[in-house]
Amino acid sequence: MILVGSQRGSGLKLASHLTNDRDNDHVELYALRGFTSETLRGALQESEAIAKGTQCKQPFFSLSLNPPEIERASIADFEAAIDEAEARLGLKDQPRAIIFHEKNGRRHAHAVWSRIDVREMKAINLPFFKSRLKDLSKDLFLEHNWRLPKGLRDHGNRDPRNFTLAEWQQAKRAGKDARAIKRVFQEAWQYSDSAAGFARALEEKGYILARGDRRGFVALDLQGEVYAVPKWAGLKTRQVRERLGDPKALPSVAEAKAEFGRSMRPAVARWRESLAKEIEDLKSRHTTEHRALVEKQREARAQLKDTLAKRENAAALLRQARFRTGVRGIWDRLSGTHKRIRHQNEAEAWQEHLRDQTAIDAIVFAQLEARRTLKHKHGRERSQLAEEAREMSRDRSRFAEMRRTHQQSAREGPLPTR
């Protein structure tokens, strides 16, 4: 089913739209849950009244559910889809209305939830609801074995032999979950009608179709793991054989692994070259960043020293001005005033020296910390690239081992399937 959702306000307008029997052949208010009113208009007004106790301007979440035109979706199918959407969106047990529309020979449904959590008196947040509904829509198409529209086809899983280094690293970090793997097999099955077409569809996603033990159909991924086609496509063995025929023309598991190992050599060479350039670029950037920081710090120190020197000169002139000249100066010396002023000047000069030294220490300590922070950052980046280089070496060894699998397969026997 195609699922389209949106946050809505204005309960009266929404109720009027959903109960419009002028543009629909049939309109049925199928179910109300969690409302005291028995009409859609009254139910949505209830939710709006409750929402006034919050700051929420869009207290409703409206969802439309449209199955493919040529497929038959039962009421149970719609209810199951609505329940699953409710669970994935975080609207479990919220007040809900379900309405069915029939128009132009097709039936579709609408579900409306109140977003207001009455216990917390706040609106339920719905992050990423579009992507969650798209994932659910894809799952529903695959579950019912309906042909996936182009907009729902998974374009994220591509042949890793065409990956850039960044794409390869991202794919390895992300890993694969069982649902994603199942989608690959189901989509490949939907968009093929022969063994050759199925093999091409799988290859586009990074799998090789092969002949398993007992003459079954299996597929291998880049890690050398083996997947039984009927299990992962959600099919019976008989269905797979009827479409794909006899698997004897396919490579064995060992041959498929060897082919994967051979075909990955250009990609690994490309990735190693890209990684080597990344390492060189990183060294260059680190040198540039370090030099720039040191130059900036030198300028800051020079400015501080200049500021301190100017302040020291001004203070020295001020202290010197305290001494009188001429006859008054002689009198100050005889009376001891000159000596008192000299001691005062010396004490002030010492305090100013300590203050300046503290300022110098402060900038030195701050600059040392800045350089240590940059050093640690550079260390982390170097460690990350070093680990990627080690991982690249492991990948290279693994692919080389896969190339040797064919020669060893006779001694090792058949590989198990997942």
C-alpha positions, 0 to 999 in steps of 0.5 A: 500500500502507498501510505501518505501521512501528515499532521493536521489541524482544524478538526471540522475541515478534516471531518468534512473532507473525510465524510465527503460523499459527493466525490466518493461513491461510498463513504463508511466510518468504519471504527472510532476508538477512544472517543465519547462521540459516535460521529467523526465530527464530534470525535475530532472536536473532542480532540481539538478541545483537549488540545487547547490545554496544550500549545499544539496547533496540529493535534491530528495525524492523518494517514491515507492507505492506497493499495495497488489498483489491480489488487484486492486488500481486505478490511483485515489487511487495512487494519493490520497496516493501520495497526503497524503504522500506529506502532511504528509512529509511536501512536499506540492506543491513541484515539483513532478513527478509520474511514473507508472510501470507494471511488472509480472502482477502488477502495482506500482507507483513511486513519486519523489519530489524536496526537495529544497524550492526555496523561502528559498533556502534550503532543506526541512527537512524530520524527521521521514519519515520512521515512517510517511510512515509506519503509512500512509501505515497502514491507506491505508490498513485499508481504502481499507480493504486490509489484513494487512501484519504482518509487519504493524500490531500494536503490541503496544496496548496489553492487559493491564492486562499483563502490567508491572507498567512502561508500565501501566504508559506509556499507561496512559500518552500516552492516546488513540486517535480515529485513534488508537482505530479504528485501533484496531477494524479494525485489529481485524476484519481483522484477525478473521472470527468468534465471538470467534476469534474477541473477542480474537483479541480484548482481546489481545488489552485490550477490551472485546466484549459485548452485548449492548442495542438493542442486538448490538455488543459493546466493553469495554476498561479498563476505562469502556468506551463502543464502538459500533463495527460497528462504530469503525470497519467502518462496517455496522451493517448487516456485523457485524451480518453476521459474529458474529451472535447473541450477546445473548451469550455475556456478557452484558455491566454491566457483562463485566465491572464487569469481567474487574474489577475482572480480573484487581485485580492481575495486580493492586496488582502486580503494587502496589507491584512494586510501593512500591519497587520503593518508597523504592528504591527511598528513598535508592537512595536519602539517598545514593546520599545525603551522597555521596554529603555531603562526597564529599563536606567535602573533598572539604572543607578539601582540601580548608582549607589545601590549605589556611593553607599552603598559610597562613604559607608561607605568615607568613614566608615571613612577618617574614623574613622582620624583620632584626636581630642583630644590624640591627634589633636594628637600625630598632626599633630605626629608626621606620622601624620595626614599619612600617614593622609590620603595613604592615604585619598586613595589609597584613595579614588582607587582606589575611584573608578577601581573605580566608574568601571569598574563604570559603564563596564561597565554602559554598554558592556553596555547599549549592546551590548544596544541595538545587538542589539535595533536589529539585530534590528529592522532584520532584521525591517523588512528582511524585511517590506520585502522581502515588500512588494516581493514583494507589489508584484511579485505584484500586477504579475504578476497584472495582466500576466496579466489583460492576457494575453488581449488580447496572446495573439493577437500572442504566439501559443501558450504552450509546455507543461511 
